[in-house]
């Protein structure tokens, strides 16, 4: 891959988990970004311990050679909260634009169970036709708002949401405009379907509309336990369902090949939420960086 076109980042969720604050509560923002840089990454997404003041955040990141490439944003279009979502989106967009990011990664959280104590496979939401229509209309508006700043809006397909499966990704991409992009997450797609083919199919099908990539692997034995015992998403996270690329069941060779052949330009971000007490975030970051270098030359 071309290092001038593809940049490597890592998410702070390996150090401190926004959804499970007890995981990594002892880890500071400074430790997190320092270890990111030491492991060889140049980009980061935004965690709950990051300074909100853009001047201070830039100061802390610049000295470490790290830049912000994206940050999670929750949307609630399907349940009719368009006005509130758009108002918050504009603030979020302007923050990311000030930090130099070019992509805004969103997740539709209407009826989401990802943070609830519910079976991630048996109780996920399914949108009605009316909810799909509201979702599409909302994201089409977000895309135009993002373009005002020269940015792209992307949807993060995510476990426990109404856009989780390949069929739901298909539906979303079909009913939204071409300037609405996909945040492709290898881990979430494998987790949803349990097959390598589903990961490759979604990536290949939408490669021209993928604006951001999350590199995440899955431990199949933990995934099996989650399915067998009807566990929640966050219980699976705590047990170690996710890990860094190269440490689980997913074959990343065809993923990297597709991205290279399509001349993908943008960020690839390692996002492996684990309990840092069980999976030392710096050690795993170093392992992930070495794996990516060996596979891509980056």
C-alpha positions in Angstrom: 0.0 0.0 0.0 1.0 3.6 -0.6 1.9 5.3 2.7 1.1 8.7 1.1 -2.5 7.5 0.6 -3.2 5.2 3.5 -2.5 6.3 7.1 -2.6 4.2 10.3 -4.4 5.1 13.4 -5.6 3.3 16.6 -8.6 3.9 18.8 -8.2 4.8 22.4 -10.8 2.2 23.3 -8.0 -0.3 24.0 -6.8 2.0 26.8 -10.1 3.4 28.1 -13.6 2.2 27.2 -16.3 4.8 26.8 -19.1 2.2 27.1 -17.5 0.4 30.1 -15.7 3.2 32.1 -14.4 0.6 34.6 -12.2 -0.8 31.9 -9.0 1.2 31.9 -10.2 3.8 34.4 -6.6 3.9 35.6 -5.1 4.9 32.2 -4.6 8.6 31.5 -5.1 10.4 28.2 -1.4 11.2 28.1 -0.4 7.6 28.6 -2.8 6.6 25.9 -1.6 8.9 23.1 2.1 8.5 24.1 1.8 4.8 23.7 0.0 5.2 20.4 2.9 7.2 19.1 5.5 4.9 20.6 3.8 1.9 18.9 4.2 3.7 15.5 0.7 5.0 14.8 0.0 8.6 13.6 -3.7 8.9 14.0 -6.3 8.5 16.8 -10.0 8.6 17.2 -11.4 10.4 20.2 -12.0 9.0 23.7 -13.9 10.3 26.7 -10.6 11.4 28.5 -9.5 13.5 25.6 -9.5 17.3 26.2 -12.5 19.1 24.7 -10.5 22.3 24.1 -9.2 22.0 20.6 -6.1 24.1 21.2 -5.1 22.0 24.2 -5.8 18.8 22.4 -3.8 19.9 19.4 -0.9 20.8 21.6 -0.9 17.4 23.3 -1.2 15.5 20.0 1.2 17.6 17.9 4.1 16.9 20.2 3.5 13.2 19.8 3.0 13.3 16.0 -0.7 12.2 16.4 -3.7 13.6 14.6 -7.4 13.1 15.0 -8.9 11.1 12.1 -12.5 10.5 13.3 -14.8 10.4 16.3 -17.9 8.4 17.1 -21.2 10.3 16.7 -24.6 8.8 17.6 -27.6 9.5 15.4 -31.3 9.0 16.2 -33.1 9.5 12.9 -35.2 6.3 12.9 -37.0 7.4 16.0 -37.7 10.8 14.7 -35.1 12.9 16.5 -33.9 14.7 13.3 -33.7 18.2 14.7 -31.7 17.3 17.8 -29.4 15.0 15.9 -28.5 17.6 13.3 -27.9 20.3 15.9 -25.5 18.0 17.7 -23.9 16.9 14.5 -23.0 20.4 13.5 -21.1 20.9 16.7 -19.4 17.5 16.3 -18.5 18.3 12.6 -17.0 21.6 13.5 -14.9 20.1 16.3 -13.5 17.4 14.0 -12.9 19.9 11.2 -10.9 22.1 13.6 -8.9 19.0 14.5 -8.1 18.3 10.8 -10.3 15.2 10.4 -11.9 14.6 7.0 -14.4 11.8 8.0 -17.2 11.7 10.5 -18.1 8.2 11.7 -21.7 7.9 12.7 -23.8 5.1 14.2 -27.6 5.0 14.1 -28.5 4.3 17.7 -32.3 4.3 17.5 -33.4 1.2 19.5 -29.8 0.1 19.9 -29.1 -2.6 22.4 -25.3 -2.5 22.2 -25.1 -1.0 25.7 -27.9 -3.0 27.3 -28.0 -6.3 29.1 -29.8 -8.0 26.2 -28.9 -10.9 24.0 -26.9 -9.3 21.2 -28.1 -12.0 18.7 -31.7 -12.5 19.8 -32.9 -9.0 20.6 -31.3 -6.6 18.1 -33.6 -3.9 16.6 -35.3 -4.3 13.2 -36.4 -1.0 11.5 -39.8 -0.5 10.0 -40.1 0.9 6.5 -41.0 4.3 8.0 -37.9 4.2 10.2 -35.7 3.3 7.2 -37.1 6.3 5.3 -36.4 8.7 8.3 -32.9 7.2 8.5 -32.1 7.8 4.9 -33.4 11.3 4.9 -31.4 12.1 7.9 -28.1 10.8 6.6 -28.6 12.5 3.2 -28.8 15.8 5.2 -25.7 15.0 7.2 -23.8 14.3 4.0 -24.6 17.8 2.7 -23.6 19.3 6.0 -20.3 17.4 6.0 -19.6 18.6 2.5 -19.9 22.2 3.6 -16.6 21.6 5.4 -15.1 19.4 2.7 -15.7 16.3 4.9 -17.5 12.9 4.4 -20.1 11.3 6.6 -20.0 7.6 7.1 -22.2 5.0 8.8 -20.6 2.5 11.2 -22.4 -0.8 10.9 -22.5 -2.0 14.4 -23.6 -5.0 16.5 -26.9 -4.4 18.3 -28.1 -1.7 16.0 -30.6 -1.6 13.1 -27.7 -1.6 10.6 -25.7 -4.6 11.5 -26.1 -7.4 8.9 -25.0 -7.4 5.3 -28.7 -7.2 4.2 -29.2 -4.1 6.5 -26.0 -2.5 5.1 -27.3 -3.2 1.6 -30.6 -1.5 2.5 -28.9 1.5 3.9 -26.5 2.0 1.0 -29.4 1.6 -1.5 -31.6 4.2 0.0 -29.0 6.9 0.7 -27.3 9.2 -1.7 -23.9 8.4 -3.2 -22.2 11.0 -0.9 -23.2 8.9 2.1 -20.3 6.6 2.9 -19.7 3.4 4.9 -17.3 3.0 7.8 -16.2 -0.6 7.2 -15.5 -2.6 10.4 -14.1 -6.1 9.8 -14.8 -7.2 13.4 -18.4 -6.2 13.5 -19.2 -7.8 10.2 -17.6 -11.1 11.2 -19.2 -10.9 14.6 -22.6 -10.5 13.0 -22.4 -13.3 10.5 -19.6 -15.6 11.7 -18.1 -16.0 8.2 -15.0 -14.7 6.4 -17.1 -14.5 3.2 -19.5 -11.9 4.6 -16.6 -9.7 5.5 -15.1 -9.9 2.1 -18.4 -9.5 0.3 -19.4 -6.3 2.0 -15.9 -4.8 1.6 -15.8 -5.6 -2.1 -19.4 -4.5 -2.8 -19.0 -1.1 -1.3 -15.3 -0.4 -1.7 -16.0 2.7 -3.7 -18.1 4.2 -0.9 -15.9 3.2 2.0 -14.5 6.3 3.7 -12.9 4.8 6.8 -11.8 1.4 7.9 -11.7 -0.2 11.3 -9.3 -3.2 11.6 -10.6 -5.5 14.3 -10.3 -9.2 14.8 -12.6 -11.7 16.6 -11.8 -14.6 19.0 -14.1 -17.3 17.7 -14.3 -19.2 20.9 -15.6 -16.2 22.8 -18.0 -15.4 19.9 -19.3 -19.0 20.3 -19.8 -18.5 24.0 -21.8 -15.3 23.4 -24.1 -17.0 21.0 -24.5 -20.2 23.1 -25.3 -18.3 26.3 -27.3 -15.4 24.8 -24.9 -12.8 26.2 -24.9 -9.1 25.7 -22.5 -7.2 23.5 -20.6 -5.6 26.4 -20.4 -8.9 28.2 -18.7 -10.3 25.1 -16.3 -7.3 25.0 -15.3 -7.9 28.6 -14.7 -11.6 27.9 -12.4 -10.7 25.0 -14.6 -11.3 21.9 -12.6 -8.6 20.0 -8.8 -8.4 19.5 -6.2 -6.8 17.3 -5.9 -7.9 13.6 -3.9 -11.0 13.3 -4.8 -12.3 16.7 -8.2 -13.9 15.8 -10.1 -15.8 13.2 -10.3 -13.2 10.4 -8.0 -13.6 7.4 -6.8 -10.0 6.6 -4.9 -10.9 3.4 -7.9 -10.5 1.1 -9.0 -7.4 3.0 -5.7 -5.6 2.5 -5.6 -6.8 -1.1 -9.1 -5.3 -1.9 -8.1 -2.0 -0.3 -4.8 -1.9 -2.2 -6.4 -2.9 -5.6 -9.1 -0.3 -5.2 -6.4 2.4 -4.4 -8.1 3.1 -1.1 -7.2 6.5 0.3 -7.8 7.3 3.9 -7.3 5.9 7.4 -7.1 2.3 8.6 -7.7 2.3 12.4 -7.0 -0.5 14.8 -10.0 -0.7 17.0 -9.8 -3.6 19.4 -11.9 -3.0 22.6 -10.6 -5.3 25.3 -10.1 -5.2 29.0 -6.7 -3.5 29.3 -6.0 -5.4 32.5 -6.1 -8.6 30.5 -4.7 -7.3 27.2 -2.0 -4.6 27.8 -2.9 -1.9 25.3 0.6 -0.9 24.5 1.8 -4.4 23.9 -1.2 -5.2 21.7 -0.7 -1.9 19.8 2.9 -2.9 19.0 1.8 -6.3 17.9 -0.9 -4.8 15.7 1.5 -2.3 14.1 4.0 -5.1 13.3 1.2 -7.2 11.8 0.1 -4.4 9.5 3.6 -3.6 8.4 4.3 -7.2 7.5 1.0 -7.5 5.6 0.9 -4.1 3.8 4.4 -2.6 3.9 3.1 0.4 5.7 
